[in-house]
Amino acid sequence: MSDQPSRPTLALIASEAGVSPATVSKVLNGRTDVAPATRERVEELLRSHNYAGPGGGRRARRSGLIDLVLAGLDSPWAVEILRGVEAECAERGIGVVVSLVRDDDARPPSWQNLPALHHSDGVILVTSRMTRQQRRQLERAGVGLVLVDPVNLPDPDIASVGATNWAGGLAATEHLLELGHRRIAMIGGPADMLCTQARVDGYRTALERAGIPVDRELIRYGDFRHRGGFMRTRELLALPDRPTAVFAGSDEQAMGAYEAARQAGLRIPEDLSVVGFDDLPTCEWMSPPLTTVRQPLEEMGRTAASKLLQLLDGRPLLSPRVELATELRVRHSTAPPPTA
């Protein structure tokens, strides 16, 4: 007869906590519909009993699914990230569940509950905010996490993938300076996004190195979409001393800048030079083809998926944060400024 103590059951944990087995199951799966005091009591009992659930814990019963959480698929940018994630996972026999959650969408379930609904093993979260509470919830559920282009600064131990946004902003502005431009406008995305701040900082650094004062009137903030680029460019072109070049901050904003220039009767690049950021597939088909900063979006998706699968396999990451190199792609939307 063995002296080894019997393995604790979910029913035993529930009995000692004074709750139903269903409530214990909700805590194990990271659900939010459990009172904080109840959750804390159940988690303490789970730790004291070293309870890992059937099969020894979530990692031992891998589902072969991961969640890719996006703020929308109405942008070619998101499609390129999705393409990279799906390609990497397909090679590894892993399924991808795509979830679309907007920042202003308060309808349940919130994105951090999504993995529990279909028992996925991990989450790739794209251009979203990550709070400590959300992170703890995923950790309790045993769900791996990788961020792509996070909006806010993540904890240094959270795996994340981005691009060299500062270097890209620097390269775009230096290109315009080399062409002879001095009145160079900058249209960022939302001002609180890390990538916006890095691109604007790169723009500022290029001007300062060239000995050109930064004119705050030439720095505007949009939404990384067509309309943001159109509205901000229209404002810039209405200035008494309008810019001769616009670094639009994203390819979609550059498309909006094209339309604003057209409506103002200006030719690109003869009257106004425009530089984008992203190098979406549509750039070379614009008229004229867009000079832009390429960030390797598909590779960013692949890298995020690879990092997540590495975490799920229990293999340590060499570095939690990876920034992939950007590259200036010169096409036909930039030229020397017009003569007076």
Rosetta silent file (secondary structure, phi, psi, omega in degrees, C-alpha in Angstrom):
SEQUENCE: MSDQPSRPTLALIASEAGVSPATVSKVLNGRTDVAPATRERVEELLRSHNYAGPGGGRRARRSGLIDLVLAGLDSPWAVEILRGVEAECAERGIGVVVSLVRDDDARPPSWQNLPALHHSDGVILVTSRMTRQQRRQLERAGVGLVLVDPVNLPDPDIASVGATNWAGGLAATEHLLELGHRRIAMIGGPADMLCTQARVDGYRTALERAGIPVDRELIRYGDFRHRGGFMRTRELLALPDRPTAVFAGSDEQAMGAYEAARQAGLRIPEDLSVVGFDDLPTCEWMSPPLTTVRQPLEEMGRTAASKLLQLLDGRPLLSPRVELATELRVRHSTAPPPTA
SCORE:     score description
SCORE:     0.000 S_00000001
   1 L     0.000  128.562 -175.020    0.000    0.000    0.000 S_00000001
   2 L   -78.753  141.825  174.825    1.475    3.348   -1.105 S_00000001
   3 L   -88.514   -1.555 -176.662    2.090    6.161    1.367 S_00000001
   4 L   -67.892  130.840 -179.021    1.921    8.702   -1.483 S_00000001
   5 L   -64.369  147.976  179.382   -0.901   11.195   -0.872 S_00000001
   6 L   -68.042  149.911 -177.483   -3.799   11.088   -3.299 S_00000001
   7 L   -72.618  133.842 -179.312   -3.832   13.698   -6.008 S_00000001
   8 L   -65.506  143.998  178.557   -6.126   16.649   -5.228 S_00000001
   9 L  -106.199  164.819  177.581   -9.225   16.891   -7.390 S_00000001
  10 H   -61.981  -36.739  179.432  -11.093   19.892   -8.674 S_00000001
  11 H   -64.373  -38.180  178.954  -14.020   18.879   -6.429 S_00000001
  12 H   -64.720  -45.113  178.474  -11.753   18.893   -3.363 S_00000001
  13 H   -59.536  -44.627 -179.218  -10.464   22.390   -4.188 S_00000001
  14 H   -61.869  -41.415 -178.896  -14.035   23.588   -4.706 S_00000001
  15 H   -64.307  -45.223 -178.797  -15.167   22.087   -1.387 S_00000001
  16 H   -68.160  -30.550  179.895  -12.355   23.693    0.610 S_00000001
  17 H   -83.894  -12.391 -177.962  -12.955   27.062   -1.092 S_00000001
  18 L    72.286   31.335  179.527  -16.703   26.875   -0.506 S_00000001
  19 L  -130.788  176.215  178.775  -17.478   27.300   -4.210 S_00000001
  20 L   -83.058  156.660  174.352  -18.711   25.127   -7.057 S_00000001
  21 H   -57.227  -31.393  179.161  -16.350   23.097   -9.277 S_00000001
  22 H   -63.097  -36.908  178.882  -17.480   25.330  -12.143 S_00000001
  23 H   -67.532  -40.621  176.321  -16.060   28.361  -10.325 S_00000001
  24 H   -61.223  -40.881  178.858  -12.710   26.621   -9.830 S_00000001
  25 H   -61.965  -39.700  178.078  -12.707   25.779  -13.541 S_00000001
  26 H   -62.522  -41.095  178.828  -13.298   29.454  -14.378 S_00000001
  27 H   -64.023  -43.639  179.980  -10.306   30.460  -12.264 S_00000001
  28 H   -61.290  -33.637 -176.617   -8.122   27.835  -13.941 S_00000001
  29 L   -93.054    6.304  175.358   -9.143   29.120  -17.374 S_00000001
  30 L    73.614   21.218  179.691   -8.508   32.774  -16.544 S_00000001
  31 L   -69.245  151.015 -176.065  -12.137   33.837  -16.822 S_00000001
  32 L   -93.562  -11.446 -175.034  -12.993   37.296  -15.525 S_00000001
  33 L   -86.827   47.746  175.303  -16.474   36.569  -14.176 S_00000001
  34 L  -131.837  132.670 -179.654  -15.183   35.545  -10.720 S_00000001
  35 L   -59.162  140.787 -177.384  -15.128   37.908   -7.727 S_00000001
  36 H   -53.880  -42.469 -178.988  -11.555   38.997   -6.840 S_00000001
  37 H   -65.435  -40.149  178.329  -11.781   37.671   -3.268 S_00000001
  38 H   -65.073  -44.618  179.361  -13.087   34.318   -4.507 S_00000001
  39 H   -58.377  -45.507 -178.730  -10.397   34.120   -7.161 S_00000001
  40 H   -62.140  -40.677  179.902   -7.661   34.822   -4.621 S_00000001
  41 H   -64.887  -43.661 -179.549   -9.017   32.131   -2.259 S_00000001
  42 H   -67.163  -43.101 -179.552   -9.198   29.533   -5.018 S_00000001
  43 H   -62.964  -37.802  177.879   -5.743   30.386   -6.381 S_00000001
  44 H   -62.793  -42.186  178.360   -4.206   30.064   -2.908 S_00000001
  45 H   -67.049  -38.806  178.289   -5.734   26.582   -2.532 S_00000001
  46 H   -61.899  -40.527  179.090   -4.553   25.581   -6.010 S_00000001
  47 H   -69.020  -43.957 -177.084   -1.019   26.614   -5.082 S_00000001
  48 H   -65.315  -32.111  178.347   -1.073   24.944   -1.665 S_00000001
  49 L   -90.992   -0.363 -177.339   -2.295   21.662   -3.187 S_00000001
  50 L    52.510   44.222 -175.966    0.080   22.015   -6.159 S_00000001
  51 L   -80.017  127.103  179.827   -2.929   21.436   -8.364 S_00000001
  52 L  -116.077   -2.226  179.542   -2.130   21.269  -12.087 S_00000001
  53 L    82.966  173.205  179.512   -5.424   19.959  -13.421 S_00000001
  54 H   -59.566  134.202  177.325   -6.037   16.849  -15.564 S_00000001
  55 H    80.777    4.239  173.712   -2.961   15.863  -17.570 S_00000001
  56 H    87.597   20.781  175.177   -0.603   17.978  -15.461 S_00000001
  57 L   112.959  165.811 -173.472   -1.530   21.466  -16.541 S_00000001
  58 H   -60.323  -40.832 -177.368   -2.419   23.467  -19.585 S_00000001
  59 H   -65.760  -25.994 -179.676    0.936   23.101  -21.320 S_00000001
  60 H   -77.209  -14.928  179.733    0.644   19.313  -21.086 S_00000001
  61 H  -121.048   56.124 -179.179   -2.607   19.335  -23.046 S_00000001
  62 L   -55.141  137.201 -177.436   -1.611   21.548  -25.956 S_00000001
  63 L   -91.712  -19.229 -175.699   -4.491   22.249  -28.300 S_00000001
  64 L    79.215   18.663  178.536   -2.437   23.097  -31.370 S_00000001
  65 E  -126.398  144.400  168.768   -4.160   26.480  -31.658 S_00000001
  66 E  -129.882  154.691  177.256   -2.969   30.024  -31.103 S_00000001
  67 E   -97.258  133.405  169.552   -4.918   33.301  -31.109 S_00000001
  68 E  -111.780  111.911 -175.169   -3.932   36.206  -33.326 S_00000001
  69 E  -104.002  117.984 -177.335   -5.676   39.302  -31.948 S_00000001
  70 E  -120.474  156.703  176.769   -5.918   42.262  -34.332 S_00000001
  71 L   -84.165    1.067  178.827   -7.609   45.644  -34.169 S_00000001
  72 L   153.948  158.703  177.979   -9.113   45.005  -37.611 S_00000001
  73 L  -113.746   16.696 -179.121   -8.459   43.515  -41.037 S_00000001
  74 L   -86.464    9.090  179.253   -9.431   46.604  -43.017 S_00000001
  75 L  -122.109  135.042  174.923   -5.778   47.586  -43.379 S_00000001
  76 H   -58.806  -26.889  177.704   -3.210   45.942  -45.694 S_00000001
  77 H   -57.343  -48.853 -179.018   -0.765   46.334  -42.783 S_00000001
  78 H   -65.802  -36.429 -179.690   -2.715   43.813  -40.691 S_00000001
  79 H   -62.940  -39.184  178.987   -3.067   41.431  -43.624 S_00000001
  80 H   -66.415  -40.269  175.658    0.717   41.281  -44.035 S_00000001
  81 H   -61.295  -47.097  178.810    1.185   40.474  -40.323 S_00000001
  82 H   -58.090  -42.326 -179.461   -1.492   37.760  -40.610 S_00000001
  83 H   -58.615  -42.473 -179.447    0.229   36.317  -43.666 S_00000001
  84 H   -68.591  -43.343  178.836    3.485   35.916  -41.741 S_00000001
  85 H   -61.519  -46.887 -176.848    1.881   34.371  -38.649 S_00000001
  86 H   -64.488  -39.620 -178.913   -0.152   31.908  -40.708 S_00000001
  87 H   -63.951  -45.274 -179.798    2.853   30.878  -42.833 S_00000001
  88 H   -64.312  -43.748 -177.837    5.051   30.147  -39.800 S_00000001
  89 H   -69.383  -36.091  179.422    2.304   28.253  -37.985 S_00000001
  90 H   -61.879  -37.852  178.893    1.328   26.242  -41.067 S_00000001
  91 H   -67.109  -22.771 -177.974    4.899   24.955  -41.332 S_00000001
  92 L  -103.555    3.913  179.161    4.665   23.796  -37.711 S_00000001
  93 L    72.419   28.208 -178.500    1.187   22.256  -37.960 S_00000001
  94 L  -108.095  136.197  177.104   -0.374   24.913  -35.709 S_00000001
  95 E   -87.059  148.980 -179.612   -3.806   26.425  -36.315 S_00000001
  96 E  -117.949  124.862  175.069   -4.421   30.185  -36.079 S_00000001
  97 E  -102.927  117.284 -178.022   -7.648   31.663  -34.704 S_00000001
  98 E   -92.397  125.539  179.118   -8.038   35.281  -35.829 S_00000001
  99 E  -121.143  133.027 -179.964   -9.890   37.566  -33.422 S_00000001
 100 E  -108.484  114.541 -178.609  -10.793   41.158  -34.217 S_00000001
 101 L  -133.243  121.565  178.850  -11.081   43.397  -31.161 S_00000001
 102 L   -91.544  151.814 -178.895  -11.144   47.187  -31.329 S_00000001
 103 L   -59.270  -32.197 -176.560   -9.904   49.376  -28.480 S_00000001
 104 L   -95.289   11.892 -178.380  -13.327   50.998  -28.204 S_00000001
 105 L   -95.169  107.043 -176.419  -15.212   47.691  -28.278 S_00000001
 106 L   -97.564    6.133 -177.898  -16.484   46.980  -24.759 S_00000001
 107 L   -71.332  138.835  176.246  -18.670   44.035  -25.717 S_00000001
 108 L   -73.997  155.463   -5.006  -17.864   40.772  -23.926 S_00000001
 109 L   -82.183  147.617  175.381  -15.859   38.689  -24.225 S_00000001
 110 L   -70.928  163.437 -171.206  -12.814   40.913  -24.017 S_00000001
 111 H   -59.765  -31.767 -176.600   -9.765   39.710  -25.954 S_00000001
 112 H   -71.993  -12.070  174.492   -8.047   38.205  -22.937 S_00000001
 113 H   -88.064  -14.812 -173.132  -10.968   35.779  -22.512 S_00000001
 114 H   -59.521  -43.423 -179.370  -10.769   34.526  -26.081 S_00000001
 115 H   -58.770  -34.705 -178.492   -8.102   31.826  -25.507 S_00000001
 116 H   -67.546  -26.816 -175.908  -10.226   30.211  -22.795 S_00000001
 117 H   -69.986  -32.863  179.235  -13.166   29.864  -25.156 S_00000001
 118 H  -126.834   19.222  171.395  -11.370   27.478  -27.513 S_00000001
 119 L    57.443   42.642  177.766   -8.455   26.389  -25.266 S_00000001
 120 L   -75.585  159.509 -174.614   -5.712   27.941  -27.374 S_00000001
 121 L   -88.071  -23.694 -176.268   -2.135   27.699  -26.181 S_00000001
 122 E  -161.344  171.419 -177.007   -0.997   31.258  -26.766 S_00000001
 123 E  -131.678  134.349  166.468   -1.785   34.746  -27.987 S_00000001
 124 E  -109.114  116.022 -174.501   -0.119   37.079  -30.479 S_00000001
 125 E  -107.814  121.605 -171.915   -1.447   40.552  -29.727 S_00000001
 126 E  -108.858  127.351  176.973   -1.002   43.154  -32.466 S_00000001
 127 L    42.653   50.625  177.133   -0.892   46.951  -31.889 S_00000001
 128 L  -129.394  166.035  177.198   -2.900   46.793  -28.681 S_00000001
 129 L   -86.337  146.084  178.979   -2.406   47.928  -25.122 S_00000001
 130 L  -124.878  115.573  177.238   -1.319   45.428  -22.501 S_00000001
 131 L   -95.017  161.440  178.936   -2.163   46.019  -18.856 S_00000001
 132 H   -65.033  -34.870  178.410   -0.656   44.118  -15.955 S_00000001
 133 H   -63.182  -42.541  178.493   -4.084   42.767  -15.069 S_00000001
 134 H   -64.285  -39.880  179.831   -4.498   41.337  -18.577 S_00000001
 135 H   -64.690  -44.124  179.617   -1.055   39.794  -18.419 S_00000001
 136 H   -60.789  -37.083 -179.360   -1.745   38.167  -15.043 S_00000001
 137 H   -64.159  -42.297  177.486   -4.978   36.741  -16.401 S_00000001
 138 H   -67.351  -38.968  178.858   -3.186   35.072  -19.296 S_00000001
 139 H   -62.703  -41.035  179.213   -0.461   33.771  -16.984 S_00000001
 140 H   -62.155  -33.828 -179.338   -3.063   32.219  -14.666 S_00000001
 141 L   -83.425   -1.986 -179.200   -4.565   30.426  -17.653 S_00000001
 142 L    70.759   28.918 -176.298   -1.128   29.162  -18.730 S_00000001
 143 L  -100.404  126.537  177.588   -1.391   31.034  -22.035 S_00000001
 144 E   -71.280  156.694 -175.102    1.781   32.185  -23.793 S_00000001
 145 E  -143.060  134.168  169.930    1.985   35.785  -25.041 S_00000001
 146 E  -135.609  135.788  178.403    3.896   37.724  -27.710 S_00000001
 147 E  -102.232  142.268  173.507    3.230   41.364  -28.626 S_00000001
 148 E  -117.766  121.666  178.668    3.640   42.841  -32.114 S_00000001
 149 L    48.921   56.474 -175.885    4.207   46.604  -32.343 S_00000001
 150 L   -61.583  146.144 -179.289    2.695   47.248  -28.889 S_00000001
 151 L   -68.315  -47.054 -179.127    0.988   50.593  -28.342 S_00000001
 152 L  -109.786  166.016 -176.819    2.461   51.141  -24.886 S_00000001
 153 L   -69.406  116.409 -179.173    5.809   50.140  -23.429 S_00000001
 154 L   -79.061  164.161  172.065    5.531   46.486  -22.317 S_00000001
 155 L   -57.803  143.492 -173.933    7.268   44.959  -19.331 S_00000001
 156 L   -62.949  -19.732 -179.446   10.835   44.106  -20.362 S_00000001
 157 L   -92.623    1.504  175.876   10.278   40.376  -19.823 S_00000001
 158 L   -87.164  130.936  179.467    7.293   40.187  -22.206 S_00000001
 159 E   -66.704  133.575  179.733    8.235   38.892  -25.647 S_00000001
 160 E  -149.552  154.311 -178.767    7.618   41.501  -28.342 S_00000001
 161 E  -130.224  133.958  177.530    8.431   42.118  -32.002 S_00000001
 162 E  -148.921 -164.924  178.017    8.721   45.478  -33.736 S_00000001
 163 E  -126.372  166.846 -179.684   10.706   47.393  -36.332 S_00000001
 164 L   -80.391   76.176 -174.929   13.431   50.024  -36.120 S_00000001
 165 H   -64.317  -39.491  179.490   10.973   52.918  -36.276 S_00000001
 166 H   -62.751  -46.583  179.822   13.462   55.570  -35.149 S_00000001
 167 H   -63.906  -35.446  178.149   15.964   54.569  -37.822 S_00000001
 168 H   -66.681  -42.783  176.988   13.179   54.549  -40.406 S_00000001
 169 H   -63.241  -39.085  177.594   12.063   58.062  -39.477 S_00000001
 170 H   -62.745  -47.850 -177.099   15.670   59.225  -39.627 S_00000001
 171 H   -63.162  -41.950 -179.610   16.248   57.664  -43.081 S_00000001
 172 H   -61.980  -44.727 -177.150   13.055   59.129  -44.559 S_00000001
 173 H   -71.666  -39.850  178.352   13.890   62.646  -43.384 S_00000001
 174 H   -62.991  -36.102  177.085   17.552   62.449  -44.374 S_00000001
 175 H   -60.236  -44.776  179.649   16.486   61.413  -47.883 S_00000001
 176 H   -67.371  -37.820  177.610   14.353   64.553  -48.210 S_00000001
 177 H   -63.813  -40.659 -179.722   17.156   66.711  -46.799 S_00000001
 178 H   -64.566  -28.198  177.478   19.612   65.279  -49.329 S_00000001
 179 L   -76.839  -11.748  177.968   17.218   66.300  -52.101 S_00000001
 180 L   108.222    3.265 -179.760   17.406   69.880  -50.823 S_00000001
 181 L   -74.014  143.566  175.511   14.156   70.167  -48.863 S_00000001
 182 L  -126.023  -28.825  174.857   14.120   72.379  -45.769 S_00000001
 183 L   -96.779   86.640 -176.162   10.383   72.745  -45.092 S_00000001
 184 E  -111.441  121.547  178.432    9.653   69.103  -44.285 S_00000001
 185 E   -93.052  155.871  178.949    6.394   68.200  -42.553 S_00000001
 186 E  -128.647  126.470  173.409    5.830   65.105  -40.415 S_00000001
 187 E  -115.006  109.165  176.588    2.487   63.320  -39.978 S_00000001
 188 E   -87.399  178.114  170.250    2.620   60.727  -37.220 S_00000001
 189 L   -85.771 -154.443  176.131   -0.028   58.262  -36.180 S_00000001
 190 L   -54.635  135.199 -170.649   -1.760   58.539  -32.783 S_00000001
 191 L   -64.509  -23.082 -176.377    0.562   60.526  -30.516 S_00000001
 192 L   -90.122    0.372 -179.097    0.533   57.962  -27.694 S_00000001
 193 L   -84.387  138.076 -178.938    1.767   55.048  -29.825 S_00000001
 194 H   -57.557  -42.897 -177.290    5.383   53.954  -29.377 S_00000001
 195 H   -65.688  -36.475  176.093    5.973   53.616  -33.114 S_00000001
 196 H   -61.878  -48.867 -177.743    4.688   57.152  -33.718 S_00000001
 197 H   -59.963  -40.421 -179.057    6.960   58.585  -31.051 S_00000001
 198 H   -67.702  -41.064 -179.941    9.985   56.736  -32.465 S_00000001
 199 H   -67.243  -41.072  177.980    9.318   57.894  -36.052 S_00000001
 200 H   -65.540  -39.288  177.626    8.819   61.507  -34.963 S_00000001
 201 H   -62.911  -39.260  176.977   12.017   61.318  -32.884 S_00000001
 202 H   -63.514  -40.792  176.270   13.906   60.049  -35.952 S_00000001
 203 H   -60.889  -47.896  179.892   12.508   62.951  -37.981 S_00000001
 204 H   -60.978  -43.181 -178.086   13.553   65.470  -35.315 S_00000001
 205 H   -61.929  -41.846 -179.981   17.044   63.983  -35.070 S_00000001
 206 H   -61.821  -43.542  179.198   17.598   64.248  -38.832 S_00000001
 207 H   -64.258  -44.014 -178.061   16.604   67.929  -38.825 S_00000001
 208 H   -64.100  -39.282  178.274   18.771   68.705  -35.799 S_00000001
 209 H   -64.457  -30.823 -179.747   21.799   66.988  -37.359 S_00000001
 210 L   -85.742    0.361  179.501   21.287   69.126  -40.467 S_00000001
 211 L    74.821   24.094 -179.183   21.154   72.276  -38.341 S_00000001
 212 L  -105.076  123.062  178.988   17.505   72.947  -39.204 S_00000001
 213 L   -60.701  142.325  177.188   15.242   74.108  -36.334 S_00000001
 214 L   -79.500  119.284  179.049   12.256   71.847  -35.685 S_00000001
 215 L   -93.703  108.561 -175.844    9.087   73.765  -36.564 S_00000001
 216 H   -60.981  -24.481  179.762    6.308   72.403  -34.340 S_00000001
 217 H   -67.162  -20.551 -179.005    3.744   73.747  -36.789 S_00000001
 218 H   -92.145    0.630  178.741    4.981   71.167  -39.302 S_00000001
 219 E  -106.052  119.582  179.942    4.393   68.188  -36.980 S_00000001
 220 E  -127.378  161.615 -179.467    0.872   66.782  -37.057 S_00000001
 221 E  -125.098  131.164 -179.857   -0.730   63.591  -35.768 S_00000001
 222 L  -116.520 -140.813 -176.687   -3.203   61.430  -37.667 S_00000001
 223 L  -133.435   12.548 -175.490   -4.552   57.905  -37.330 S_00000001
 224 L    67.345    8.858 -179.926   -2.300   55.944  -39.743 S_00000001
 225 L  -112.224  171.029 -177.866   -5.295   55.783  -42.122 S_00000001
 226 H   -54.678  -47.557 -174.345   -6.134   57.500  -45.416 S_00000001
 227 H   -63.726  -40.860  178.497   -8.404   60.103  -43.820 S_00000001
 228 H   -59.882  -42.893  178.656   -5.829   61.121  -41.213 S_00000001
 229 H   -65.973  -38.912  179.303   -3.233   61.694  -43.932 S_00000001
 230 H   -65.032  -48.871 -176.259   -5.696   63.636  -46.071 S_00000001
 231 H   -65.379  -45.479 -177.947   -6.883   65.927  -43.261 S_00000001
 232 H   -68.712  -37.177  178.117   -3.435   66.669  -41.858 S_00000001
 233 H   -67.113  -38.766  177.944   -1.907   67.299  -45.292 S_00000001
 234 H   -60.720  -40.147  176.639   -4.730   69.663  -46.170 S_00000001
 235 H   -63.346  -43.252 -178.210   -3.957   71.624  -42.996 S_00000001
 236 H   -65.418  -38.779 -178.749   -0.248   71.731  -43.838 S_00000001
 237 H   -72.503  -15.456  178.357   -0.847   72.911  -47.392 S_00000001
 238 L   -86.566   -5.299  179.777   -2.998   75.760  -46.049 S_00000001
 239 L   -67.457  148.050  178.048   -0.058   77.227  -44.107 S_00000001
 240 L   -56.933  -39.504  176.709    1.299   80.575  -45.394 S_00000001
 241 L  -114.811   81.528 -172.099    4.722   78.949  -45.804 S_00000001
 242 L   -69.754  157.339  177.656    3.665   75.454  -46.782 S_00000001
 243 L   -71.093  154.848  173.591    6.050   72.487  -46.705 S_00000001
 244 L   -97.321   -8.092  179.645    7.728   71.265  -49.876 S_00000001
 245 E  -149.217  149.449  178.525    7.820   67.685  -48.571 S_00000001
 246 E  -130.903  121.519  167.594    5.717   65.498  -46.289 S_00000001
 247 E   -90.428  106.336 -166.913    6.916   62.434  -44.390 S_00000001
 248 L   -81.923   -7.859  173.580    3.486   60.867  -43.990 S_00000001
 249 L    82.298  -23.443  174.532    4.309   58.332  -41.248 S_00000001
 250 L  -160.202  158.081  179.909    2.495   55.442  -42.980 S_00000001
 251 H   -65.126  -38.085  179.948    1.657   54.390  -46.531 S_00000001
 252 H   -65.339  -39.941  176.258   -2.059   54.802  -45.941 S_00000001
 253 H   -67.010  -32.037  176.199   -1.531   58.365  -44.698 S_00000001
 254 H   -64.047  -37.615  176.913    0.646   58.960  -47.766 S_00000001
 255 H   -62.308  -39.866  175.045   -2.315   57.937  -49.943 S_00000001
 256 H   -64.597  -36.845  177.868   -4.393   60.554  -48.156 S_00000001
 257 H   -64.412  -37.476  176.747   -1.609   63.089  -48.736 S_00000001
 258 H   -57.386  -46.066 -177.436   -1.734   62.312  -52.475 S_00000001
 259 H   -67.830  -39.412  177.805   -5.428   63.178  -52.569 S_00000001
 260 H   -62.206  -40.626  177.928   -4.950   66.388  -50.563 S_00000001
 261 H   -65.078  -42.011  179.276   -2.222   67.447  -53.004 S_00000001
 262 H   -60.041  -45.413 -179.281   -4.435   66.633  -55.994 S_00000001
 263 H   -66.833  -25.859  178.534   -7.295   68.708  -54.610 S_00000001
 264 L   -86.079   -0.181 -179.983   -4.874   71.595  -53.988 S_00000001
 265 L    76.341   23.132 -179.044   -3.714   71.440  -57.600 S_00000001
 266 L  -103.286  143.685  178.492   -0.219   70.272  -56.655 S_00000001
 267 L   -97.609  143.240  174.827    1.800   67.665  -58.545 S_00000001
 268 L  -109.438  124.108    7.173    3.796   64.903  -56.856 S_00000001
 269 L  -101.454    5.567 -173.042    6.787   65.126  -56.823 S_00000001
 270 L   -59.550  -40.194 -177.632    7.189   68.334  -58.874 S_00000001
 271 L  -105.560  -25.582 -177.221    5.377   70.517  -56.311 S_00000001
 272 L  -149.815  124.201  174.712    5.310   68.276  -53.231 S_00000001
 273 E   -90.085  143.807 -178.320    7.445   65.280  -52.262 S_00000001
 274 E  -134.465  133.666  175.191    5.814   62.520  -50.201 S_00000001
 275 E  -123.720  135.979  177.664    7.392   59.635  -48.246 S_00000001
 276 E  -103.097 -163.294  177.631    5.417   56.838  -46.612 S_00000001
 277 E  -157.343  123.928  176.131    6.235   54.113  -44.111 S_00000001
 278 E   135.836  -45.547 -172.722    5.477   50.344  -44.330 S_00000001
 279 L    63.578   57.576  174.521    6.011   49.492  -48.040 S_00000001
 280 L   -67.665  157.054 -178.617    2.606   47.925  -48.558 S_00000001
 281 L   -56.830  -24.914 -178.139    2.115   45.984  -51.812 S_00000001
 282 L   -76.023  -13.844 -172.340    0.057   48.871  -53.233 S_00000001
 283 H   -58.990  -42.718 -176.219    2.952   51.376  -53.042 S_00000001
 284 H   -74.799   -9.159  179.242    4.496   50.515  -56.394 S_00000001
 285 H  -101.639   -1.877  175.323    1.094   50.839  -58.083 S_00000001
 286 L   -71.942  161.937 -179.217    0.397   54.352  -56.833 S_00000001
 287 L  -122.210  106.118   -1.594    0.793   57.235  -59.260 S_00000001
 288 L   -78.214  162.418  176.533    3.592   58.074  -58.925 S_00000001
 289 L   -53.296  138.761 -169.069    5.003   54.980  -57.157 S_00000001
 290 L   -85.249  127.649  165.550    5.579   55.864  -53.502 S_00000001
 291 E   -71.578  130.679 -174.025    8.968   56.356  -51.890 S_00000001
 292 E  -153.037  170.185  174.341    8.606   54.714  -48.490 S_00000001
 293 E  -101.590  119.825 -179.068   10.333   53.065  -45.546 S_00000001
 294 E   -82.108  125.636  164.447    9.921   49.320  -45.654 S_00000001
 295 L  -112.627  136.385 -170.831    9.233   47.505  -42.430 S_00000001
 296 L   -77.353   79.636 -171.512    9.221   43.707  -42.899 S_00000001
 297 H   -62.481  -46.956 -179.617    5.621   43.095  -41.852 S_00000001
 298 H   -62.516  -40.883  178.016    5.365   39.485  -42.965 S_00000001
 299 H   -65.423  -34.806  176.175    8.677   38.696  -41.284 S_00000001
 300 H   -62.172  -41.944  176.697    7.433   40.411  -38.108 S_00000001
 301 H   -63.299  -43.765  178.584    4.437   38.060  -38.124 S_00000001
 302 H   -61.917  -44.207 -178.398    6.665   35.051  -38.687 S_00000001
 303 H   -63.632  -41.186  178.459    9.046   36.115  -35.916 S_00000001
 304 H   -61.766  -44.275  179.186    6.178   36.620  -33.457 S_00000001
 305 H   -64.568  -41.349  179.269    4.798   33.162  -34.201 S_00000001
 306 H   -62.755  -42.716  178.667    8.246   31.594  -33.895 S_00000001
 307 H   -62.480  -43.498 -178.478    8.820   33.286  -30.518 S_00000001
 308 H   -63.738  -44.872  179.956    5.441   32.134  -29.213 S_00000001
 309 H   -65.769  -32.733  175.697    5.994   28.525  -30.261 S_00000001
 310 H   -64.600  -42.955  177.292    9.443   28.638  -28.666 S_00000001
 311 H   -62.793  -42.169 -178.047    7.873   29.800  -25.399 S_00000001
 312 H   -67.724  -26.946  176.264    5.227   27.091  -25.568 S_00000001
 313 L   -80.420   -3.050  179.791    7.949   24.468  -26.065 S_00000001
 314 L    79.253   17.336  179.559    9.582   25.699  -22.843 S_00000001
 315 L   -94.918  132.998 -177.601   12.699   26.966  -24.637 S_00000001
 316 L   -68.985  147.532  176.620   14.194   30.236  -23.341 S_00000001
 317 L   -86.622  139.159  177.142   14.306   33.271  -25.624 S_00000001
 318 L   -64.396  -37.476  178.113   17.705   34.807  -26.367 S_00000001
 319 L  -150.140  127.893 -179.666   16.085   38.251  -26.137 S_00000001
 320 L   -62.647  -35.158 -176.106   12.469   39.102  -25.266 S_00000001
 321 E  -104.654  129.514  176.507   12.473   42.152  -27.583 S_00000001
 322 E  -125.652  130.163  173.943   13.280   41.920  -31.295 S_00000001
 323 E  -119.139  118.142 -179.629   13.387   44.891  -33.675 S_00000001
 324 E   -87.170  147.562 -171.625   13.656   44.043  -37.365 S_00000001
 325 L   -70.942  140.223  171.848   15.495   46.442  -39.650 S_00000001
 326 L   -94.758  164.796 -176.799   13.686   49.024  -41.773 S_00000001
 327 E  -150.819  132.845  177.879   14.912   50.093  -45.225 S_00000001
 328 E   -74.885  129.395  175.901   14.294   53.151  -47.388 S_00000001
 329 E  -113.974  106.337 -177.356   12.751   52.302  -50.774 S_00000001
 330 L   -87.474  122.825  176.059   13.197   55.215  -53.199 S_00000001
 331 L  -121.615 -124.314 -170.696   10.647   55.352  -56.013 S_00000001
 332 L  -123.325   17.842 -179.476    9.156   58.362  -57.823 S_00000001
 333 L   -98.267    5.268  179.617    7.247   60.414  -55.227 S_00000001
 334 L  -128.848  143.673 -179.391   10.273   62.448  -54.131 S_00000001
 335 L  -159.736  167.996  175.293   12.349   65.035  -56.018 S_00000001
 336 L   -57.506  152.565 -178.477   14.233   68.254  -55.289 S_00000001
 337 L   -64.694  153.785  178.414   11.989   71.097  -54.087 S_00000001
 338 L   -66.291  148.403  176.760   10.511   73.429  -56.697 S_00000001
 339 L   -72.325  155.299 -176.437   12.446   76.609  -57.380 S_00000001
 340 L   -59.922    0.000    0.000   10.970   79.832  -56.061 S_00000001
